Amino acid sequence: MDMTRALNGDDLAAIKQAFLDHLVLRFRDQAMDARRLAAFSSQFGALQPHVQRKYHHPDDANVVEMRSFDENGKFDLAGASRGATERLRDGWHSDLAYDAVPAKATLLHAIAVPGSGGNTCFVNAHHVYEALPEALKRRIVGRRAEFSYGYNKRNKATHLAATTLDQAGRGSTTVTHPMVCVHPVTKLPALYVNPLVTTRVVDMGREDSDALLDELFDWLDRPEFRWEHVWRLGDTLMWENRGGVMHCGRLDYPRDQRRHFIRTTVRGQAIEAYQ
């Protein structure tokens, strides 16, 4: 399949079904630039510009650069910390969960990869929810949590990454969503809270809220629910954000080696609560 050309009806239908079945798709050995990635991504829905306007690609504002270096070619910790952490336990998330209407899908294409490290890891949040003790499920079904990017003080990596937001972006990135969601198509329930941008449980004291979130985040971090992608040039990943999968990049590569991607997000819909 040539990703630089418009998909025919059969190929598009096959990809959409595979996306529902597998949650993460991998395309290999494709030469994509910003305009090509945007054109390919738009076949799955309207694109959503990222709140990080500093990193908008000059060729297409619907494409955002994910890079570990600044304009002078020096390692940029704030830039590298966008969606990546040194400890996975602190970084699991689904994209744009801090938006009232989070993304449906994310597409990420590798421009430069380090010689080692920098993998992207995924966790199946459907399986996590299914494995929770029944008593814990009862504590979270029907409850809501706060998600914040611009004013997040609970997660140090998020707080650092948010320093690159402009004032408008900082003020528009705090919302609430159900703690347990249901996928809009498959109707499968999934844990939706995440350690990168979830800050508190609504209508719960801070101590109890922190304890409950930490317990859930420990469940998310269990290796039996995880898959890890080792990048190579020309890879493009497409993953689900409406519930079912969370991800995190590893901030474990040599800092003198570049990690550079271009990314699009496909606009989704309001998160549906599982009852």
One Martini backbone bead per residue (centre of mass of N, CA, C, O) as a GRO file, in nm:
protein
  275
    1MET     BB    1   0.094   0.036   0.023
    2ASP     BB    2   0.040   0.381  -0.065
    3MET     BB    3   0.036   0.667   0.142
    4THR     BB    4   0.061   0.898  -0.097
    5ARG     BB    5  -0.219   0.786  -0.169
    6ALA     BB    6  -0.529   0.738  -0.223
    7LEU     BB    7  -0.762   0.545  -0.095
    8ASN     BB    8  -0.945   0.292  -0.139
    9GLY     BB    9  -1.227   0.153  -0.022
   10ASP     BB   10  -1.105  -0.118   0.075
   11ASP     BB   11  -0.857  -0.010   0.230
   12LEU     BB   12  -1.007   0.176   0.422
   13ALA     BB   13  -1.189  -0.041   0.551
   14ALA     BB   14  -0.957  -0.224   0.654
   15ILE     BB   15  -0.826  -0.018   0.842
   16LYS     BB   16  -1.070   0.045   1.021
   17GLN     BB   17  -1.102  -0.247   1.123
   18ALA     BB   18  -0.815  -0.284   1.238
   19PHE     BB   19  -0.840  -0.053   1.442
   20LEU     BB   20  -1.064  -0.189   1.611
   21ASP     BB   21  -0.910  -0.465   1.664
   22HIS     BB   22  -0.597  -0.336   1.755
   23LEU     BB   23  -0.551   0.003   1.803
   24VAL     BB   24  -0.267  -0.064   1.656
   25LEU     BB   25  -0.079   0.062   1.379
   26ARG     BB   26   0.164  -0.045   1.119
   27PHE     BB   27   0.379   0.137   0.900
   28ARG     BB   28   0.619   0.071   0.642
   29ASP     BB   29   0.831   0.220   0.428
   30GLN     BB   30   0.760   0.545   0.432
   31ALA     BB   31   0.757   0.859   0.261
   32MET     BB   32   0.703   1.131   0.485
   33ASP     BB   33   0.548   1.430   0.503
   34ALA     BB   34   0.343   1.661   0.617
   35ARG     BB   35   0.138   1.659   0.380
   36ARG     BB   36   0.109   1.351   0.356
   37LEU     BB   37   0.014   1.294   0.643
   38ALA     BB   38  -0.238   1.472   0.633
   39ALA     BB   39  -0.375   1.332   0.394
   40PHE     BB   40  -0.393   1.051   0.516
   41SER     BB   41  -0.539   1.123   0.787
   42SER     BB   42  -0.804   1.264   0.657
   43GLN     BB   43  -0.943   0.978   0.586
   44PHE     BB   44  -1.040   0.956   0.918
   45GLY     BB   45  -1.074   1.272   0.947
   46ALA     BB   46  -1.064   1.544   1.110
   47LEU     BB   47  -0.831   1.769   1.194
   48GLN     BB   48  -0.627   1.857   1.496
   49PRO     BB   49  -0.482   2.101   1.627
   50HIS     BB   50  -0.235   2.172   1.834
   51VAL     BB   51  -0.176   2.349   2.129
   52GLN     BB   52   0.129   2.343   2.032
   53ARG     BB   53   0.225   2.604   1.845
   54LYS     BB   54   0.540   2.590   1.850
   55TYR     BB   55   0.518   2.287   1.681
   56HIS     BB   56   0.422   2.370   1.424
   57HIS     BB   57   0.423   2.308   1.104
   58PRO     BB   58   0.508   2.509   0.832
   59ASP     BB   59   0.334   2.328   0.611
   60ASP     BB   60   0.124   2.233   0.857
   61ALA     BB   61  -0.091   2.295   1.127
   62ASN     BB   62  -0.183   1.979   1.160
   63VAL     BB   63   0.121   1.956   1.223
   64VAL     BB   64   0.343   1.812   1.462
   65GLU     BB   65   0.636   1.837   1.635
   66MET     BB   66   0.856   1.573   1.762
   67ARG     BB   67   1.129   1.688   1.962
   68SER     BB   68   1.473   1.691   2.117
   69PHE     BB   69   1.524   1.978   1.982
   70ASP     BB   70   1.623   2.282   1.904
   71GLU     BB   71   1.698   2.548   1.694
   72ASN     BB   72   2.023   2.474   1.772
   73GLY     BB   73   2.043   2.145   1.827
   74LYS     BB   74   1.967   2.113   2.119
   75PHE     BB   75   1.879   1.975   2.391
   76ASP     BB   76   1.517   1.943   2.481
   77LEU     BB   77   1.343   1.869   2.754
   78ALA     BB   78   1.061   1.984   2.701
   79GLY     BB   79   1.025   1.855   2.421
   80ALA     BB   80   1.097   1.554   2.504
   81SER     BB   81   0.847   1.550   2.730
   82ARG     BB   82   0.639   1.507   2.504
   83GLY     BB   83   0.512   1.197   2.578
   84ALA     BB   84   0.776   1.154   2.767
   85THR     BB   85   0.957   0.926   2.991
   86GLU     BB   86   1.165   0.769   3.223
   87ARG     BB   87   0.884   0.667   3.353
   88LEU     BB   88   0.610   0.502   3.265
   89ARG     BB   89   0.424   0.538   3.518
   90ASP     BB   90   0.412   0.869   3.445
   91GLY     BB   91   0.313   0.855   3.107
   92TRP     BB   92   0.046   0.758   3.068
   93HIS     BB   93  -0.173   0.809   2.772
   94SER     BB   94  -0.411   1.006   2.601
   95ASP     BB   95  -0.484   1.207   2.352
   96LEU     BB   96  -0.638   1.498   2.452
   97ALA     BB   97  -0.761   1.462   2.753
   98TYR     BB   98  -0.764   1.794   2.800
   99ASP     BB   99  -1.008   1.781   2.615
  100ALA     BB  100  -1.341   1.790   2.551
  101VAL     BB  101  -1.238   1.667   2.256
  102PRO     BB  102  -1.080   1.414   2.190
  103ALA     BB  103  -0.904   1.210   2.018
  104LYS     BB  104  -0.922   0.943   1.799
  105ALA     BB  105  -0.637   0.978   1.645
  106THR     BB  106  -0.291   0.886   1.595
  107LEU     BB  107  -0.011   1.002   1.391
  108LEU     BB  108   0.331   0.864   1.362
  109HIS     BB  109   0.641   0.984   1.218
  110ALA     BB  110   0.967   0.892   1.126
  111ILE     BB  111   1.268   1.093   1.087
  112ALA     BB  112   1.428   1.038   1.370
  113VAL     BB  113   1.647   0.797   1.531
  114PRO     BB  114   1.796   0.651   1.768
  115GLY     BB  115   2.021   0.395   1.835
  116SER     BB  116   1.876   0.407   2.123
  117GLY     BB  117   1.582   0.403   2.221
  118GLY     BB  118   1.264   0.569   2.209
  119ASN     BB  119   1.029   0.413   2.258
  120THR     BB  120   0.689   0.298   2.214
  121CYS     BB  121   0.427   0.249   2.445
  122PHE     BB  122   0.159   0.012   2.526
  123VAL     BB  123  -0.178   0.000   2.671
  124ASN     BB  124  -0.454  -0.203   2.761
  125ALA     BB  125  -0.744  -0.064   2.900
  126HIS     BB  126  -0.942  -0.293   2.877
  127HIS     BB  127  -0.778  -0.508   3.035
  128VAL     BB  128  -0.746  -0.351   3.290
  129TYR     BB  129  -1.042  -0.328   3.368
  130GLU     BB  130  -1.106  -0.635   3.369
  131ALA     BB  131  -0.882  -0.689   3.611
  132LEU     BB  132  -1.025  -0.552   3.814
  133PRO     BB  133  -1.158  -0.536   4.095
  134GLU     BB  134  -1.482  -0.507   4.179
  135ALA     BB  135  -1.447  -0.292   4.402
  136LEU     BB  136  -1.294  -0.092   4.220
  137LYS     BB  137  -1.504  -0.053   4.003
  138ARG     BB  138  -1.725   0.068   4.194
  139ARG     BB  139  -1.550   0.332   4.261
  140ILE     BB  140  -1.543   0.444   3.935
  141VAL     BB  141  -1.808   0.409   3.831
  142GLY     BB  142  -1.947   0.730   3.747
  143ARG     BB  143  -1.696   0.887   3.764
  144ARG     BB  144  -1.488   1.180   3.779
  145ALA     BB  145  -1.215   1.359   3.622
  146GLU     BB  146  -0.929   1.552   3.608
  147PHE     BB  147  -0.779   1.729   3.326
  148SER     BB  148  -0.432   1.856   3.288
  149TYR     BB  149  -0.185   2.070   3.142
  150GLY     BB  150  -0.128   2.380   3.210
  151TYR     BB  151  -0.213   2.305   3.545
  152ASN     BB  152   0.006   2.079   3.621
  153LYS     BB  153   0.136   1.947   3.949
  154ARG     BB  154   0.147   1.624   3.962
  155ASN     BB  155   0.330   1.626   3.694
  156LYS     BB  156   0.646   1.698   3.601
  157ALA     BB  157   0.646   1.651   3.293
  158THR     BB  158   0.396   1.821   3.230
  159HIS     BB  159   0.492   2.085   3.355
  160LEU     BB  160   0.732   2.116   3.162
  161ALA     BB  161   0.584   2.100   2.884
  162ALA     BB  162   0.389   2.352   2.954
  163THR     BB  163   0.606   2.587   2.917
  164THR     BB  164   0.539   2.598   2.585
  165LEU     BB  165   0.286   2.738   2.629
  166ASP     BB  166   0.054   2.945   2.575
  167GLN     BB  167  -0.192   3.115   2.727
  168ALA     BB  168  -0.429   2.986   2.577
  169GLY     BB  169  -0.339   2.691   2.618
  170ARG     BB  170  -0.328   2.691   2.929
  171GLY     BB  171  -0.648   2.779   2.963
  172SER     BB  172  -0.770   2.512   2.768
  173THR     BB  173  -0.653   2.238   2.962
  174THR     BB  174  -0.929   2.187   3.150
  175VAL     BB  175  -1.107   1.888   3.244
  176THR     BB  176  -1.375   1.645   3.234
  177HIS     BB  177  -1.403   1.282   3.285
  178PRO     BB  178  -1.451   0.972   3.276
  179MET     BB  179  -1.296   0.699   3.429
  180VAL     BB  180  -1.503   0.526   3.260
  181CYS     BB  181  -1.525   0.407   2.939
  182VAL     BB  182  -1.677   0.390   2.608
  183HIS     BB  183  -1.668   0.275   2.312
  184PRO     BB  184  -1.840   0.401   2.033
  185VAL     BB  185  -1.830   0.112   1.876
  186THR     BB  186  -1.761  -0.150   2.062
  187LYS     BB  187  -1.847  -0.095   2.380
  188LEU     BB  188  -1.594  -0.100   2.544
  189PRO     BB  189  -1.443  -0.091   2.837
  190ALA     BB  190  -1.231   0.167   3.004
  191LEU     BB  191  -0.967   0.307   3.127
  192TYR     BB  192  -0.904   0.675   3.143
  193VAL     BB  193  -0.709   0.735   3.337
  194ASN     BB  194  -0.392   0.929   3.382
  195PRO     BB  195  -0.067   1.030   3.486
  196LEU     BB  196  -0.012   1.284   3.299
  197VAL     BB  197  -0.327   1.450   3.327
  198THR     BB  198  -0.439   1.345   3.588
  199THR     BB  199  -0.529   1.516   3.903
  200ARG     BB  200  -0.838   1.429   3.989
  201VAL     BB  201  -1.112   1.352   4.181
  202VAL     BB  202  -1.425   1.422   4.182
  203ASP     BB  203  -1.550   1.465   4.490
  204MET     BB  204  -1.256   1.439   4.638
  205GLY     BB  205  -1.020   1.414   4.838
  206ARG     BB  206  -0.688   1.440   4.799
  207GLU     BB  207  -0.592   1.182   4.942
  208ASP     BB  208  -0.797   0.985   4.815
  209SER     BB  209  -0.740   1.055   4.523
  210ASP     BB  210  -0.439   0.979   4.511
  211ALA     BB  211  -0.474   0.683   4.597
  212LEU     BB  212  -0.659   0.593   4.366
  213LEU     BB  213  -0.482   0.674   4.127
  214ASP     BB  214  -0.231   0.508   4.204
  215GLU     BB  215  -0.369   0.235   4.183
  216LEU     BB  216  -0.443   0.261   3.880
  217PHE     BB  217  -0.154   0.317   3.771
  218ASP     BB  218  -0.039   0.045   3.856
  219TRP     BB  219  -0.216  -0.117   3.664
  220LEU     BB  220  -0.121   0.015   3.396
  221ASP     BB  221   0.196  -0.079   3.452
  222ARG     BB  222   0.156  -0.361   3.375
  223PRO     BB  223   0.324  -0.578   3.158
  224GLU     BB  224   0.075  -0.762   3.053
  225PHE     BB  225  -0.050  -0.485   2.891
  226ARG     BB  226   0.207  -0.466   2.696
  227TRP     BB  227   0.358  -0.274   2.419
  228GLU     BB  228   0.664  -0.243   2.210
  229HIS     BB  229   0.809   0.002   2.000
  230VAL     BB  230   1.059  -0.018   1.750
  231TRP     BB  231   1.215   0.210   1.577
  232ARG     BB  232   1.210   0.310   1.228
  233LEU     BB  233   1.259   0.434   0.945
  234GLY     BB  234   0.930   0.489   0.807
  235ASP     BB  235   0.748   0.486   1.039
  236THR     BB  236   0.390   0.435   1.114
  237LEU     BB  237   0.158   0.525   1.358
  238MET     BB  238  -0.174   0.410   1.472
  239TRP     BB  239  -0.395   0.534   1.735
  240GLU     BB  240  -0.599   0.510   2.002
  241ASN     BB  241  -0.818   0.757   2.213
  242ARG     BB  242  -1.131   0.657   2.302
  243GLY     BB  243  -1.042   0.399   2.424
  244GLY     BB  244  -0.806   0.115   2.508
  245VAL     BB  245  -0.545   0.312   2.481
  246MET     BB  246  -0.209   0.365   2.584
  247HIS     BB  247   0.085   0.586   2.604
  248CYS     BB  248   0.463   0.598   2.579
  249GLY     BB  249   0.760   0.747   2.583
  250ARG     BB  250   1.107   0.706   2.588
  251LEU     BB  251   1.358   0.875   2.805
  252ASP     BB  252   1.655   0.679   2.706
  253TYR     BB  253   1.837   0.838   2.520
  254PRO     BB  254   2.077   0.987   2.370
  255ARG     BB  255   2.123   1.341   2.382
  256ASP     BB  256   2.304   1.343   2.098
  257GLN     BB  257   2.037   1.219   1.978
  258ARG     BB  258   1.783   1.214   1.755
  259ARG     BB  259   1.424   1.280   1.804
  260HIS     BB  260   1.192   1.265   1.518
  261PHE     BB  261   0.856   1.379   1.457
  262ILE     BB  262   0.540   1.347   1.300
  263ARG     BB  263   0.197   1.477   1.372
  264THR     BB  264  -0.141   1.361   1.405
  265THR     BB  265  -0.494   1.446   1.465
  266VAL     BB  266  -0.807   1.299   1.504
  267ARG     BB  267  -1.110   1.385   1.547
  268GLY     BB  268  -1.353   1.333   1.785
  269GLN     BB  269  -1.531   1.275   2.090
  270ALA     BB  270  -1.705   1.252   2.344
  271ILE     BB  271  -1.683   1.097   2.637
  272GLU     BB  272  -1.814   0.789   2.733
  273ALA     BB  273  -1.986   0.650   2.980
  274TYR     BB  274  -1.974   0.390   3.203
  275GLN     BB  275  -2.254   0.187   3.360
   0.00000   0.00000   0.00000
